[in-house]
Amino acid sequence: MKKIYGVVVLMFLCIVSYAQMGLPSTYCAFENDVTDTTVQVSSSSSCFVANINNPNGTKFKPFSNQPVIYVRINLIFLQRDNGTGNFQENSAEHQIFFDEVIDELNYTYANLVSPNDGHDVVCNRTVDFIPNTKIQFIVNKIYWQDSYGWDNLNNPDKVQCPGDDYPGWHLDYIDNQIINDPSIPRGINIYFTENSNHYHHIVELQDSVNYFGATYACSQFPDYSQYGRTSKIHMPDVYSKYWWMKNVYSTNSGLSWSNQVREWSVTEIGKCLAHEIGHSLSLTHPNTSCLNVSVAEIMNNSAVLRNYFSSLEIGKMYASLSVSNVRTFVPNSTYLGVKTIRDIEQQRYNTRLYHSLNIADTASLTVTCNMIMPSESEIEVHGSLIINNANITSVGGGWKGIRVKSNGYLEITSSNISDYDIFVENGGNILINNGVFVSGNHNITVSSGGFICLPSGTVLNLINTKSVLRLSKGAYYGISSTAHGSGTSSPTPSSCGSLSITVINGEGSIIRDIADVYIQNQTIEDERYIGGKKIYVGEQVTNTQSYGPVLMQNNADVILDGEEIIFLPGFTIEGGASLEIKNMEE
């Protein structure tokens, strides 16, 4: 039985951790509890993350004016079948308390403090200080009544931690229900359970002066190939500790719950969540023997302040949000603006991006692994873009596509163009090799003054009727000698073969803006793409054909693509027909 409440918390509080007060604190474990890990996983035949420390370079770090990226987390409070035993959805006190815990979590990620005035050294390596991770969390509160799941004593062999290294975790069956429930958004699933024995003595019998509940929490590391896999965190005995702090410790110590102890409790849980989520975003416990920020390091298991991530760690978190399963916990609508590539880069992992790309005229990007773009985004090529044996898609479909600017160079080999268009502007260049498939209502357009090359022997696959190669009047065949990144051996018109003998597979065609087209005395009842210089439609538009009206029946789906579309009398469209007008230069 479940109850779900959604909340986005953007208010932050700064409060003091009570870990430094000598009170019981929480130990962290995650999968193989180590300071560094190498993970050999394959996300395709060659696109893999060989080492979790590899994708942490500057290309993954947030830029200074980047908007916040939001990650969904589900706080799942396991209750007994009768609804007792944990935080309550109908308790205003509990709701406010956990809202402040979430505030503390988000505040921690947004307000980092350098313990060395920005001069930070991680294992003899000077690193830049980033004061704000630009990562925040959207929270769903879920109340789940299941007595077996509520009691963490039901873990076989005392397996308390979720993850591949701990098969048979007692909450896996509930996790499977949650990830398959369409009403619950995908997110990091954080489970709050209780030890029935601890709860019985601390909360029900109230016979314990000292707290003796769980002193650990643990997380599951991300997966770099199974993008649909869940990510889980276990937070045991949080409620019984909250109850003990409020009703036992504050009374015996003479300290006020509302004015002091409550804040310590909020801070400890918030900081613990910040730490555990760090593991979910690929961070390990740091090697404190060569760390000059250990007292502040959020991922240091014995840290006091917990208000610092190094820029290397922030880069790794962003890498996990791009190349691991946790990228599915980021809303599809996420768009972080435009990123400019200024150097030579290679996209070597199956990656989800959150921004448009602007490839500067001195830069080059080679994409050899699949890439997912935001639906609002586009790629603007001033320099060089090479797509080889990789597909570019978007999370919502229909992103704005690739625009090749003057002197820009785009080369495509073995790629599916299935949800975007390519537009080559005046002076831009495109080289199409074998293995390129254009499908759906998508096309490649070369405008007047643009350059195109299909080397001799190239087979162009235009799968559907509306999958076309559009060549405007004044488009050139070959590659410009001034194209960026094409090298000294730029293809010439002779080495590019001839469009007239290019082999076309599929239902599509090459549309050239070189001749007028006349549509007369026809009944159209299917899907068509008609292109030309000027397109005339009507019952008497030419004397080279029999006179007669043009009828588009209700199942017709037609695109007219030309410099000018001229409709004359004798043209009828039935109610269910679809007609789209394009301009060859757009």
C-alpha positions as CSV (number, residue, x, y, z in Angstrom):
1,M,0.0,0.0,0.0
2,K,1.4,3.4,-1.0
3,K,0.8,7.1,-0.6
4,I,2.8,9.5,-2.7
5,Y,3.4,13.2,-2.1
6,G,5.5,15.4,-4.5
7,V,7.5,18.4,-3.4
8,V,10.2,20.6,-5.0
9,V,12.2,22.3,-2.2
10,L,14.2,25.4,-3.1
11,M,14.5,27.1,0.3
12,F,17.8,26.5,2.1
13,L,18.7,26.6,5.8
14,C,22.2,26.7,7.3
15,I,22.4,24.8,10.6
16,V,25.0,23.1,12.7
17,S,25.8,19.4,12.6
18,Y,25.7,17.6,15.9
19,A,28.3,15.1,14.8
20,Q,30.8,17.3,16.6
21,M,28.8,17.2,19.8
22,G,29.8,13.7,20.6
23,L,26.5,12.2,19.8
24,P,26.0,8.9,17.8
25,S,26.7,9.5,14.1
26,T,26.2,7.5,11.0
27,Y,28.7,5.3,9.3
28,C,28.6,5.0,5.5
29,A,29.1,1.9,3.4
30,F,28.5,1.4,-0.3
31,E,28.9,-1.7,-2.3
32,N,32.6,-2.5,-2.0
33,D,33.5,0.0,0.7
34,V,36.8,1.2,-0.9
35,T,38.5,4.5,-1.7
36,D,38.7,3.8,-5.5
37,T,37.1,1.5,-7.9
38,T,37.6,0.4,-11.5
39,V,34.5,-0.7,-13.3
40,Q,34.8,-2.6,-16.6
41,V,31.5,-2.3,-18.4
42,S,30.5,-2.1,-22.0
43,S,27.6,0.1,-23.2
44,S,28.1,-0.9,-26.8
45,S,30.8,-2.7,-28.8
46,S,33.3,0.1,-28.1
47,C,31.5,2.8,-26.1
48,F,32.3,2.0,-22.5
49,V,33.5,3.6,-19.3
50,A,36.6,1.7,-18.5
51,N,37.4,3.5,-15.3
52,I,35.0,5.6,-13.2
53,N,37.8,8.3,-12.9
54,N,38.1,8.7,-16.6
55,P,35.1,10.9,-17.4
56,N,35.8,13.6,-14.9
57,G,37.6,16.1,-17.2
58,T,36.8,19.7,-17.6
59,K,34.1,18.9,-20.3
60,F,31.9,17.5,-17.5
61,K,32.3,20.3,-15.0
62,P,29.5,22.9,-14.8
63,F,30.4,26.2,-16.4
64,S,30.0,29.4,-14.3
65,N,26.7,30.6,-15.6
66,Q,25.1,27.2,-16.1
67,P,21.5,26.8,-14.8
68,V,20.8,24.3,-12.1
69,I,20.4,20.6,-13.1
70,Y,17.7,18.8,-11.1
71,V,17.8,15.2,-10.1
72,R,14.8,13.3,-8.9
73,I,14.9,11.3,-5.6
74,N,12.2,9.3,-3.9
75,L,12.1,9.2,-0.1
76,I,10.3,6.0,0.7
77,F,9.2,5.6,4.3
78,L,8.4,2.0,5.0
79,Q,5.7,1.6,7.6
80,R,4.0,-1.4,9.2
81,D,0.8,-2.7,7.7
82,N,-1.2,-0.6,10.1
83,G,0.6,2.6,9.0
84,T,2.8,3.0,12.2
85,G,6.5,2.7,12.8
86,N,7.9,5.6,10.8
87,F,7.4,9.2,9.8
88,Q,3.7,10.0,9.0
89,E,2.2,11.6,6.0
90,N,-0.5,13.2,8.1
91,S,1.8,14.7,10.7
92,A,2.6,18.4,10.1
93,E,5.6,18.1,12.4
94,H,7.1,15.3,10.4
95,Q,6.4,17.0,7.1
96,I,8.1,20.2,8.2
97,F,11.0,18.3,9.7
98,F,11.8,16.4,6.5
99,D,11.2,19.5,4.3
100,E,14.0,21.1,6.3
101,V,16.1,17.9,5.8
102,I,15.7,18.4,2.1
103,D,16.6,22.1,2.5
104,E,19.8,21.0,4.2
105,L,20.6,18.6,1.4
106,N,20.1,21.1,-1.3
107,Y,21.9,23.8,0.7
108,T,24.9,21.6,1.0
109,Y,25.2,21.0,-2.7
110,A,24.7,24.7,-3.5
111,N,27.0,26.3,-0.8
112,L,30.4,24.7,-0.8
113,V,33.1,26.1,1.4
114,S,36.8,25.8,0.6
115,P,38.8,25.0,3.7
116,N,41.9,26.5,2.1
117,D,40.6,29.8,0.6
118,G,40.3,28.2,-2.8
119,H,43.9,26.7,-2.8
120,D,42.9,23.1,-2.6
121,V,45.2,20.2,-3.1
122,V,43.9,16.6,-3.7
123,C,46.7,14.0,-3.6
124,N,49.4,16.5,-4.6
125,R,47.3,18.0,-7.3
126,T,46.1,21.6,-7.1
127,V,42.4,21.8,-8.1
128,D,40.1,24.7,-8.8
129,F,37.4,25.5,-6.3
130,I,33.8,25.4,-7.5
131,P,31.5,27.0,-4.9
132,N,28.2,25.6,-6.2
133,T,27.7,22.1,-7.8
134,K,24.6,23.5,-9.6
135,I,22.9,20.1,-8.7
136,Q,19.6,20.2,-6.8
137,F,17.1,17.5,-5.9
138,I,13.4,17.2,-6.7
139,V,11.8,15.1,-4.0
140,N,8.9,12.7,-3.9
141,K,7.8,11.4,-0.5
142,I,6.3,7.9,-0.6
143,Y,4.7,6.2,2.3
144,W,4.6,2.4,1.8
145,Q,2.8,0.1,4.2
146,D,4.6,-3.3,4.4
147,S,5.5,-4.8,7.7
148,Y,8.1,-7.2,6.2
149,G,9.8,-4.4,4.3
150,W,9.6,-2.1,7.3
151,D,11.7,-4.4,9.5
152,N,15.4,-4.4,8.3
153,L,16.0,-7.5,10.5
154,N,14.5,-9.4,7.6
155,N,17.6,-9.0,5.5
156,P,19.0,-12.5,4.9
157,D,22.5,-13.0,6.3
158,K,22.2,-9.4,7.7
159,V,22.6,-8.0,4.2
160,Q,21.8,-4.3,4.9
161,C,23.0,-2.7,1.7
162,P,21.4,-2.6,-1.7
163,G,23.5,-3.3,-4.8
164,D,25.0,-5.8,-7.1
165,D,27.6,-6.8,-4.5
166,Y,24.7,-7.6,-2.0
167,P,22.2,-9.9,-3.9
168,G,19.0,-10.7,-2.1
169,W,18.5,-7.4,-0.3
170,H,15.1,-7.7,1.4
171,L,13.6,-4.6,-0.2
172,D,14.3,-5.6,-3.8
173,Y,10.7,-6.8,-4.3
174,I,9.4,-3.4,-3.2
175,D,11.9,-1.6,-5.4
176,N,10.7,-3.7,-8.4
177,Q,7.1,-2.6,-7.7
178,I,8.2,1.1,-7.4
179,I,10.2,1.2,-10.7
180,N,7.4,-0.5,-12.5
181,D,4.7,1.9,-11.2
182,P,4.1,4.6,-13.9
183,S,2.7,7.0,-11.3
184,I,6.1,7.1,-9.5
185,P,8.8,9.1,-11.5
186,R,12.2,7.4,-11.9
187,G,14.6,8.6,-9.3
188,I,17.2,7.5,-6.7
189,N,15.1,5.4,-4.4
190,I,16.0,6.1,-0.7
191,Y,14.5,3.6,1.7
192,F,13.9,4.5,5.4
193,T,13.4,1.3,7.4
194,E,13.4,0.3,11.1
195,N,15.0,-2.5,13.1
196,S,11.9,-4.0,14.9
197,N,13.9,-4.8,18.1
198,H,15.5,-1.3,18.3
199,Y,12.1,0.3,17.6
200,H,10.4,-1.8,20.2
201,H,12.7,-0.7,23.0
202,I,13.4,2.9,21.9
203,V,9.9,4.0,20.9
204,E,7.4,1.5,22.3
205,L,8.8,0.4,25.6
206,Q,10.9,3.6,26.0
207,D,13.3,1.7,28.2
208,S,16.6,2.9,26.6
209,V,18.5,5.9,27.9
210,N,21.2,5.4,25.3
211,Y,20.6,5.2,21.5
212,F,21.6,1.7,20.2
213,G,20.0,1.7,16.7
214,A,21.8,1.5,13.4
215,T,24.9,3.6,12.9
216,Y,25.3,3.1,9.2
217,A,23.8,4.0,5.8
218,C,24.7,2.6,2.4
219,S,24.3,3.3,-1.3
220,Q,24.4,1.6,-4.6
221,F,26.9,2.7,-7.2
222,P,25.7,3.8,-10.7
223,D,25.7,1.4,-13.7
224,Y,27.4,2.5,-16.9
225,S,25.7,0.1,-19.3
226,Q,22.2,-0.9,-17.9
227,Y,20.6,2.6,-18.2
228,G,17.2,1.3,-17.0
229,R,18.6,-0.1,-13.8
230,T,17.5,1.3,-10.4
231,S,19.7,3.1,-7.9
232,K,19.0,2.5,-4.2
233,I,20.1,4.0,-0.8
234,H,19.3,2.4,2.6
235,M,18.7,4.8,5.6
236,P,18.0,2.5,8.6
237,D,16.5,3.5,12.0
238,V,16.3,7.2,11.1
239,Y,12.8,7.5,12.7
240,S,13.8,5.8,16.0
241,K,16.9,8.0,16.3
242,Y,14.7,11.1,15.6
243,W,12.3,10.0,18.3
244,W,15.1,9.3,20.8
245,M,16.8,12.7,20.1
246,K,13.4,14.5,20.6
247,N,12.1,12.6,23.6
248,V,15.1,11.1,25.5
249,Y,18.3,13.0,24.7
250,S,16.9,16.5,24.8
251,T,15.2,15.8,28.1
252,N,18.2,14.1,29.8
253,S,20.7,16.7,28.5
254,G,18.6,19.7,29.4
255,L,18.9,21.0,25.9
256,S,15.9,22.4,24.0
257,W,14.6,20.2,21.2
258,S,12.9,23.0,19.3
259,N,15.8,25.5,19.7
260,Q,18.9,23.3,19.4
261,V,18.7,19.5,19.2
262,R,16.1,19.5,16.4
263,E,18.5,21.5,14.2
264,W,21.3,19.0,14.9
265,S,19.0,16.1,13.9
266,V,18.0,17.9,10.7
267,T,21.6,18.7,9.8
268,E,22.9,15.2,10.4
269,I,20.2,13.5,8.2
270,G,20.7,16.2,5.5
271,K,24.5,15.8,5.5
272,C,24.1,12.0,5.5
273,L,21.8,12.1,2.5
274,A,24.3,14.5,0.7
275,H,27.0,11.9,1.4
276,E,25.0,8.8,0.3
277,I,23.7,10.6,-2.9
278,G,27.3,11.4,-3.6
279,H,27.9,7.6,-3.9
280,S,24.9,7.3,-6.1
281,L,26.5,9.8,-8.4
282,S,29.8,7.7,-8.5
283,L,31.8,9.3,-5.7
284,T,34.0,7.1,-3.5
285,H,35.5,7.7,0.0
286,P,38.5,9.9,-0.6
287,N,42.1,8.8,0.2
288,T,42.5,10.9,3.4
289,S,46.2,10.2,3.6
290,C,46.8,12.7,0.7
291,L,43.9,15.0,1.2
292,N,44.3,18.5,2.7
293,V,40.5,19.0,3.1
294,S,39.5,15.9,5.0
295,V,37.8,17.8,7.8
296,A,35.4,19.4,5.4
297,E,35.1,16.7,2.7
298,I,31.5,15.5,2.3
299,M,32.6,12.1,1.1
300,N,35.0,11.6,4.0
301,N,33.3,9.1,6.3
302,S,34.8,10.7,9.4
303,A,34.5,14.4,8.4
304,V,33.1,16.9,10.8
305,L,31.9,19.8,8.6
306,R,30.9,18.0,5.4
307,N,30.6,21.2,3.3
308,Y,33.1,20.6,0.5
309,F,33.4,18.7,-2.8
310,S,36.5,19.0,-4.9
311,S,36.1,20.1,-8.5
312,L,37.3,16.6,-9.5
313,E,34.4,15.1,-7.6
314,I,31.9,17.5,-9.1
315,G,33.2,16.5,-12.6
316,K,32.6,12.9,-11.7
317,M,29.1,13.6,-10.5
318,Y,28.3,15.3,-13.8
319,A,29.9,12.5,-15.7
320,S,27.6,10.0,-14.0
321,L,24.6,12.2,-14.9
322,S,25.7,11.9,-18.5
323,V,27.0,8.3,-19.0
324,S,25.4,6.2,-16.3
325,N,21.9,5.0,-15.3
326,V,21.3,8.1,-13.1
327,R,20.9,10.2,-16.2
328,T,17.4,8.7,-16.4
329,F,16.6,10.5,-13.1
330,V,17.0,13.9,-14.7
331,P,13.7,15.3,-16.1
332,N,13.4,15.1,-19.9
333,S,12.8,18.9,-20.1
334,T,16.2,19.7,-18.7
335,Y,18.1,22.2,-20.9
336,L,21.2,24.0,-19.7
337,G,21.9,26.4,-22.5
338,V,24.7,26.5,-25.0
339,K,28.2,25.0,-24.6
340,T,31.0,26.0,-26.9
341,I,33.7,23.5,-27.9
342,R,37.0,25.3,-28.5
343,D,39.4,22.4,-28.8
344,I,39.7,19.0,-30.3
345,E,37.4,16.6,-28.5
346,Q,36.1,13.1,-29.0
347,Q,32.8,11.8,-27.6
348,R,33.9,8.3,-26.5
349,Y,31.0,7.3,-24.3
350,N,27.2,6.8,-24.8
351,T,26.3,10.2,-23.5
352,R,23.3,12.3,-22.6
353,L,24.0,16.0,-23.0
354,Y,21.9,18.8,-21.4
355,H,22.9,21.7,-23.7
356,S,23.3,22.8,-27.3
357,L,26.7,22.6,-28.9
358,N,28.5,25.4,-30.6
359,I,31.7,24.0,-32.3
360,A,34.0,26.9,-32.8
361,D,35.9,27.4,-36.1
362,T,39.1,26.3,-34.5
363,A,37.5,23.2,-32.8
364,S,36.7,19.7,-33.8
365,L,34.3,17.1,-32.3
366,T,34.4,13.5,-33.3
367,V,31.4,11.5,-32.2
368,T,31.9,7.7,-32.1
369,C,29.3,6.8,-29.6
370,N,25.6,7.4,-29.3
371,M,24.6,10.9,-28.1
372,I,21.3,12.1,-26.6
373,M,20.4,15.8,-27.0
374,P,17.8,17.9,-25.2
375,S,14.7,18.5,-27.2
376,E,15.3,22.3,-27.4
377,S,18.9,21.9,-28.5
378,E,20.9,22.2,-31.8
379,I,24.4,21.7,-32.9
380,E,26.0,24.6,-34.7
381,V,29.1,23.7,-36.7
382,H,31.7,26.4,-37.4
383,G,34.6,24.1,-37.2
384,S,34.5,20.3,-37.8
385,L,32.0,17.6,-36.7
386,I,32.6,14.0,-37.6
387,I,29.9,11.4,-36.8
388,N,31.2,7.9,-37.3
389,N,29.2,4.8,-36.3
390,A,27.1,6.7,-33.9
391,N,23.5,8.0,-33.7
392,I,22.3,11.3,-32.3
393,T,18.8,11.4,-30.9
394,S,16.9,13.4,-28.2
395,V,15.0,12.6,-25.1
396,G,11.8,14.0,-26.4
397,G,12.3,13.6,-30.1
398,G,12.5,16.3,-32.7
399,W,15.4,18.4,-31.5
400,K,16.5,21.2,-33.8
401,G,19.2,19.3,-35.5
402,I,22.6,20.2,-37.0
403,R,23.3,23.5,-38.8
404,V,26.6,23.7,-40.7
405,K,27.8,27.3,-41.0
406,S,30.1,28.9,-43.5
407,N,33.4,27.0,-43.7
408,G,32.0,24.5,-41.3
409,Y,32.6,20.8,-42.1
410,L,30.3,17.9,-41.3
411,E,31.2,14.3,-42.1
412,I,28.8,11.4,-41.5
413,T,29.5,7.7,-41.7
414,S,27.2,4.8,-40.6
415,S,24.6,6.9,-38.7
416,N,20.8,7.0,-38.5
417,I,19.2,10.4,-39.0
418,S,15.8,9.6,-37.4
419,D,14.6,12.6,-35.4
420,Y,16.4,15.6,-36.7
421,D,17.3,17.6,-39.9
422,I,20.6,18.8,-41.2
423,F,20.9,22.2,-42.9
424,V,24.1,23.3,-44.7
425,E,24.3,27.1,-45.1
426,N,26.0,29.1,-47.8
427,G,29.7,28.1,-47.5
428,G,29.0,25.1,-45.3
429,N,30.2,21.6,-46.2
430,I,28.8,18.1,-45.8
431,L,30.5,14.7,-46.7
432,I,28.1,11.7,-46.7
433,N,29.7,8.3,-46.6
434,N,28.2,4.8,-46.7
435,G,25.9,3.6,-43.9
436,V,23.8,6.8,-43.6
437,F,20.1,6.2,-43.2
438,V,17.6,9.1,-43.3
439,S,14.1,8.2,-42.0
440,G,10.8,9.7,-41.0
441,N,9.9,13.2,-42.0
442,H,13.5,14.3,-41.9
443,N,15.9,15.6,-44.5
444,I,19.3,17.0,-45.4
445,T,19.2,20.4,-47.0
446,V,22.1,22.1,-48.8
447,S,21.3,25.7,-49.5
448,S,22.6,27.9,-52.3
449,G,26.4,28.3,-51.9
450,G,26.6,25.1,-49.7
451,F,28.9,22.2,-50.6
452,I,28.0,18.5,-50.7
453,C,30.0,15.4,-51.4
454,L,29.0,11.7,-51.8
455,P,32.1,9.8,-52.7
456,S,31.9,7.4,-55.6
457,G,30.2,4.2,-54.7
458,T,28.2,5.8,-51.8
459,V,24.7,4.4,-51.3
460,L,22.3,6.9,-49.9
461,N,19.5,5.4,-47.8
462,L,16.4,7.6,-47.9
463,I,13.9,5.2,-46.1
464,N,10.5,6.9,-46.2
465,T,8.7,9.0,-48.8
466,K,9.4,12.2,-46.9
467,S,13.1,11.3,-46.2
468,V,14.8,13.5,-48.8
469,L,18.1,15.1,-49.8
470,R,17.2,18.7,-50.7
471,L,19.6,20.6,-53.0
472,S,18.9,24.3,-53.6
473,K,19.8,26.1,-56.8
474,G,23.4,27.2,-56.5
475,A,24.5,24.3,-54.3
476,Y,28.0,23.0,-55.1
477,Y,29.3,19.5,-55.5
478,G,32.5,18.9,-53.7
479,I,34.1,20.3,-50.6
480,S,35.4,23.9,-50.3
481,S,39.1,24.3,-49.9
482,T,38.4,26.6,-47.0
483,A,36.4,24.1,-45.0
484,H,37.6,23.8,-41.4
485,G,38.9,20.4,-40.5
486,S,38.6,18.8,-43.9
487,G,42.3,18.6,-44.3
488,T,44.5,19.1,-47.4
489,S,42.9,16.1,-49.2
490,S,39.5,17.7,-49.4
491,P,37.3,15.8,-51.9
492,T,36.9,17.4,-55.3
493,P,33.8,17.2,-57.5
494,S,35.5,14.4,-59.5
495,S,36.2,12.3,-56.4
496,C,32.7,12.9,-55.1
497,G,31.2,10.9,-58.0
498,S,27.9,12.2,-59.5
499,L,24.5,12.8,-58.1
500,S,23.0,11.4,-61.3
501,I,24.5,7.9,-60.6
502,T,24.2,8.0,-56.8
503,V,22.4,4.8,-55.6
504,I,19.3,5.6,-53.6
505,N,17.8,3.0,-51.3
506,G,14.3,3.4,-49.9
507,E,11.2,5.5,-50.8
508,G,12.8,8.9,-50.6
509,S,14.5,10.9,-53.3
510,I,16.9,13.7,-54.1
511,I,15.0,17.0,-54.6
512,R,16.8,19.6,-56.8
513,D,15.7,23.2,-57.2
514,I,16.5,23.2,-61.0
515,A,13.1,22.8,-62.8
516,D,9.5,23.8,-62.4
517,V,6.9,21.2,-61.5
518,Y,3.3,21.0,-62.7
519,I,0.6,19.1,-60.7
520,Q,-2.6,18.7,-62.8
521,N,-5.4,16.2,-63.4
522,Q,-4.4,14.1,-60.4
523,T,-6.1,12.4,-57.5
524,I,-3.6,12.1,-54.6
525,E,-4.5,9.5,-51.9
526,D,-1.1,8.6,-50.5
527,E,2.1,10.1,-49.0
528,R,4.2,12.2,-51.4
529,Y,7.2,14.6,-51.3
530,I,7.2,16.9,-54.3
531,G,10.0,19.3,-54.9
532,G,11.2,21.7,-57.6
533,K,11.9,25.3,-58.5
534,K,8.4,26.6,-58.8
535,I,5.5,24.3,-58.2
536,Y,2.1,24.9,-59.9
537,V,-1.1,23.2,-58.7
538,G,-4.5,23.4,-60.5
539,E,-6.6,22.1,-63.3
540,Q,-5.0,24.2,-66.1
541,V,-1.4,24.9,-65.1
542,T,0.3,23.4,-68.2
543,N,-0.7,22.3,-71.7
544,T,1.7,19.4,-71.6
545,Q,-0.7,17.3,-69.6
546,S,-4.4,16.6,-69.9
547,Y,-6.5,19.2,-68.2
548,G,-8.3,18.3,-65.0
549,P,-8.6,19.1,-61.3
550,V,-6.3,18.1,-58.5
551,L,-7.9,16.4,-55.5
552,M,-6.1,15.5,-52.3
553,Q,-8.2,12.8,-50.6
554,N,-8.6,12.5,-46.9
555,N,-5.8,10.0,-46.5
556,A,-3.3,12.1,-48.5
557,D,-0.1,13.4,-46.8
558,V,1.8,15.7,-49.1
559,I,4.8,18.0,-48.8
560,L,5.4,20.7,-51.5
561,D,8.9,22.0,-51.5
562,G,10.1,24.8,-53.8
563,E,11.1,28.4,-54.1
564,E,7.5,29.3,-54.8
565,I,4.2,27.3,-54.6
566,I,1.4,28.6,-56.9
567,F,-2.2,27.4,-56.4
568,L,-4.6,28.0,-59.3
569,P,-8.3,27.1,-59.6
570,G,-9.2,23.4,-59.6
571,F,-7.4,22.4,-56.4
572,T,-9.4,20.7,-53.6
573,I,-8.2,19.3,-50.2
574,E,-10.6,17.0,-48.4
575,G,-11.0,17.3,-44.6
576,G,-8.7,14.5,-43.6
577,A,-5.8,15.4,-45.9
578,S,-2.5,16.9,-44.8
579,L,-0.5,19.5,-46.8
580,E,2.8,21.0,-45.7
581,I,4.6,23.8,-47.6
582,K,8.3,24.1,-47.5
583,N,10.7,26.6,-49.0
584,M,13.8,25.0,-50.5
585,E,16.0,27.7,-48.9
586,E,14.8,27.1,-45.4
